[in-house]
Amino acid sequence: QVQLVESGGGLVQAGGSLRLSCVASGSFFSRATMGWYRQAPGKQRELVAAITSGGSTNYADSVEGRFTISRDNARNTVYLQMNSLKPEDTAVYYCKRTVWGKDYWGQGTQVTVSS
C-alpha cells in the first residue's frame, strides 16, 4: 500500500519561505512522477509543480521562479522549496505520486501566508 505523508506547512509572512516534504512508502519511488498540488478555499485543486523519474520539472506560471521541486530517491522523498511567498499561495498543499497510471495522494499540509 502506497502512503504519502506531507510535512513542512505552516504560517509565514509574505516574502518568507517554507520547504515542504513528502515521504512516500512502497516500492518503485524512483520510477514515479511526483507532483505538488494545492487547493485554496472555494477553488479547484491545481498543479503547482511536478518532477518526472528522469528529473524533468514543470511549474505553474504563478510559481515559476519562486518555487523549486526536487526529489531524493534514496529517501523516497520529494520537496517543494517555496520562496517569496505571497498571500495568494495560501492553500492546502498535496503531494501526488503517479506510477504505471495510478495516482496516490497525501492528506495535505496547510500553508498560510499572511500579508
Helices and strands as residue ranges (DSSP letters): E 4-7, E 10-13, E 18-24, G 29-31, E 33-39, E 46-51, E 57-59, E 67-72, G 73-75, E 77-82, G 87-89, E 91-99, E 102-105, E 109-114
